[in-house]
Amino acid sequence: MTDTETKSMSIIVTKGTLDWGYPPFILATTAAAMGLEVTMFFTFYGLTLLKKKLDLKINPLGNAAMEMPMGGMHMAMPNIVAAMPGATALTTTMMKDMLKKKGVASIEELREMAVEADVKIIACQMTMDLFEYKKSDMIDGLELGGAATWVDAATRCDINLYI
């Protein structure tokens, strides 16, 4: 996979919400831009980040760390408010607006950057079967593999992350 001169990194991606979609793609594209060989292994709910059509949401329920800038301060959303109908749509819209306002690339853009940077993207075959996804549901440029595929890559990597 890599020669002894090239640094490498692998990332296991297990979550597929809007807020959890950013860290693995930002880290992967940054590492690739720095010359590392990068492998991303998408399993369970992380697999949804590879779907051609994304409809990512962010749910504040139970996320005590979620604070949104409002009126010059940071406001946390109480769980009782987060449990109300429409709260997920509201927080998703707020987050997407804030990301756009700050010029942060979308998940779709970051995915494209990862593919263009030759990041190796592996979709977990077992999870594909479990959730009845077809490869045609997913973006182009990925390969199918299982845990052994990731373990094989990870044993040769300098950095292994679980997100």
N, C-alpha and C positions, 0 to 999 in steps of 0.2 A: 504494500500500500504506500508506504512512505520510505524515502531513503533516510539515512541517519542525520542528514543535514537539515531536513525540513521538519519543523514543528507541526504537531497535529492536535486536533481537538475533536471530541465527540460529545454530542448532546442528546440525551433522551428527553423527548417532549411528551408529556402526559396530560396536559391540560389544554382545552380548546376554547377558552373564553377570550374576549377582547383584551382584557388586562394581562392574561397569562400568555397571549400570543406574541406580545412584543419582545420579552427578554430573550427567548431562544433565537429569534430571527435577527435581532440587533447584535447579539453576541456572535452568531454564526457569520453574518456579513462583515462585521468588524474584524473578526479573526481572519477571514478569507482575504480581506483587504490588506491585512498585515502579513500575508504570505503563508498562513497556516493552511494545511489541508483539513477540511472540516467535514464531518459526518453527522447528520441529524437522523435520529431514529424516532419516528412518530408512532406512538402506541396509545391504546384506549382513547380517551377523549381528545388527546393531542392530535389524533388522526383527522379530526374535523378541520384543522388548519390547512389541510391539503386538498380539501374539496374545491372544485372549480368555482362554485358559487358559494361565497361566504355570507353568513348572516350571524356575525359574532355579537354577543351581548356581554354585558357586565352586570353581575348581580351583587348588590351591596349587602345582602342578607348574610350575617355572620362574618363580615369582613370589617373588623374593628379598625383596621389600618386605613380604610378608605376615607380620606378626607378630601373635600373638593374646595378649591379657592373660591370664596364668596365674600364680597364686600370688604376686601382687604384682610380677611382672616381665613382660616381653614375650618370648615364645618364637617363634622362627622355625622353620618346619618344613623339615627337610632334604629335598632332592629325592628321596632314596632312599625316605623315608617317604611322600612325596606320590605316588610312583609305585606304591605298594602298592594292591591292590584295597580299595575302601571308603574311601579317603582323601578322595575328592571328596564323598561322602555325609557323612563326618564333619565336614569343614571347612564344608560348606554348613549343616549342622545347627548347628554352633558359631556361625557368623555370624548365622544367623537368630535364634538364642536371644539373642545379644548385642544385636542390633538391637532385638528386642522388649523386652529388659530395660532398655535405655536409652531406650525410648519413641520410636524412630525409625519414621516412617511406612513402610509397605510400598510396594513398587514399584506395586502395584495402586492404593493410595491416592494416591500421587503422580501417577499417570496420570490418575486422576479429577480431581484438583486442577488439572492442566494443561488438561484438557478444559473444566472449569468456568470457568477463567480465560481462556478463548478463545485458548489457545495454538494456533497453526496447526500441525497435525500432518500431515506428508506422508510417505506410504509410497512407496518407490521402486518404480515399476512394473516396471522391468527386473529388480530383485531378486525381486519377487513372481512374475514369470514364470519366472525362473531356478530358484527353489526350489519352484515349483509351489504357491504359496499362493493362496488365494482371498480376496477382500475379506471374505467371510463368516467367515473364520478370524480376522479382526482385530476390534479394538474399534470401536465406533461413533464417529463424529466425526472420522474422518481423511479425507484426500483422497489420490488417487493422482497421482503426477507423476514426472518424471525429473530428470536433472541440470540441464537447462535451467530447470526450475521452481525449483530451489533457487538457481541462479545469478541468476535474475531477482530473487528475494527478497533474496539476499545483497548484490547491488549497491546495494540501498537501505538496508541495515542499517548501524548504527553499530558493532556488535560482531558478529563471526563466529567461532564456536568449532568445533573439530573434536575430537570425543570418541570 
